[in-house]
Amino acid sequence: MSLRIGIIGCGNMARILNSEAERIRGTVVAKMDTVPEACEAVFPDARKCLTLEEFLSVPMDLAVEIASQEAVRQYGAEILRRGVSLLVSSIGALMDGETMKSLLRAAEEGNAHVYLPSGAVGGLDAISAVRGRINSLKIITEKPPASLGVDVEERRLLFSGPAGEAVKRFPANINVAAVVSIAADREAEVEIYADPGAGGNTHTIVAEGDFGRMVLRFENVRSPWNPRTSFLAALSVLETINFVSGRVVVR
Ligand SMILES: NC(=O)c1ccc[n+]([C@@H]2O[C@H](COP(=O)([O-])OP(=O)(O)OC[C@H]3O[C@@H](n4cnc5c(N)ncnc54)[C@H](O)[C@@H]3O)[C@@H](O)[C@H]2O)c1
């Protein structure tokens, strides 16, 4: 049976998914946005819903949040409690322990699952495998100055500190810092550089421990509709949907 998917959020990420629709192993049956007109541009055959009740009245297997942290807090637990699994792309919402706990409780109650895409990075299977054995975990992010809201002529270190602090100062980095920290079960140290020579968004993850040393580097191009988002992040949401519906799993 084909996976029945509902999407929450009809912005940039939804438009990328829509443009790659033929690669989705499943059918988008429902869509919802606080700005309902935004949904006109994507998945024309899906039912446009105005409330969470209407959205959940459409039979579905997976709800895909591609909206905002607020949407995760507003709808996440209820969706899971009703037995529908949830893909969370606004992973920064889970840096707050209470939100994470309430989603996990609801997932237990509804016998559903929470899926977190690796987003603008990857290799999180390896990071998870060594959780509890990591002595040092660092994420180095390099972006064009405009993406970080600054104007500098030379490469400059804008921030160095723990992920929890980085996401407050640079919310646009929130998802990478959050997903790596969750996979490692340890707060990553983050360095953020503004680099006028950077063509895209680069993230380097360095993890060290008794297993050795991992260096994972991602030189991402920006997405067609929103330069602040890496194209890889949207493709990773698509891949996670296909992971849910897949019969063969590559990890
Ligand atoms: N995991 C990752 O690596 C990753 C990468 C990129 C973006 N994201 C996250 O995905 C989300 C969407 O990104 P985008 O670029 O598509 O943003 P966007 O602003 O282009 O689109 C978001 C859409 O969601 C709607 N929306 C926001 N809050 C809502 C709510 N509470 N209920 C219903 N609709 C709501 C907005 O009206 C808008 O149409 C963001 O939170 C972003 O942080 C995650």
The ligand as a Gaussian input file, in Angstrom:
#p B3LYP/6-31G(d) Opt

LIG

0 1
 N       15.987000      19.963000       9.145000
 C       16.565000      20.800000       8.308000
 O       17.728000      20.669000       7.938000
 C       15.813000      21.966000       7.772000
 C       16.282000      22.641000       6.653000
 C       15.552000      23.686000       6.140000
 C       14.407000      24.112000       6.773000
 N       14.008000      23.454000       7.882000
 C       12.836000      23.912000       8.606000
 O       11.680000      23.680000       7.840000
 C       10.729000      24.693000       8.136000
 C       10.159000      25.217000       6.820000
 O       11.197000      25.795000       6.041000
 P       10.830000      26.585000       4.709000
 O       12.110000      27.040000       4.118000
 O        9.882000      25.784000       3.880000
 O       10.052000      27.846000       5.331000
 P        9.001000      28.795000       4.596000
 O        8.908000      30.002000       5.461000
 O        9.323000      28.975000       3.157000
 O        7.594000      27.983000       4.675000
 C        6.975000      27.650000       5.870000
 C        5.462000      27.598000       5.631000
 O        4.862000      27.032000       6.799000
 C        3.765000      27.838000       7.208000
 N        3.626000      27.766000       8.661000
 C        4.475000      28.268000       9.595000
 N        4.021000      27.977000      10.829000
 C        2.876000      27.278000      10.673000
 C        1.941000      26.705000      11.572000
 N        2.112000      26.831000      12.896000
 N        0.899000      26.022000      11.064000
 C        0.729000      25.906000       9.727000
 N        1.570000      26.454000       8.817000
 C        2.623000      27.128000       9.290000
 C        4.094000      29.253000       6.718000
 O        2.904000      30.028000       6.528000
 C        4.834000      28.984000       5.404000
 O        3.951000      28.935000       4.299000
 C       11.457000      25.759000       8.977000
 O       11.084000      25.655000      10.342000
 C       12.909000      25.411000       8.826000
 O       13.669000      25.697000       9.996000
 C       14.665000      22.384000       8.369000

